[in-house]
Amino acid sequence: MSQAFVKEEDAQWLSDLQPTLTALIYYLTRENNSIRVYEMKATTRKDGKTLHHMSNGLPYFVNDDRQWEIDW
């Protein structure tokens, strides 16, 4: 009996990433079918957190638990 080749999904969540801009760019680019996602600008929120406005149209920041989040 033959076995079908089944790729296990290596799901990675935004919150699983290292809290570095390089890790965020790599993750977003991979999720965007290898079309590079880059930082367009960085601003600072009122609470002092740095918002990274990315070319995918979303702003991201590192929360107090050192995890990436989208700033909705």
ABEGO torsion letter per residue (X at the ends): XBBBBBBBBBBBBAAABBBBAAAAAAAAAAAAGGBBBBBABBBBBAAGBBBBBBAAGBBBBBBAAGBBBBBX
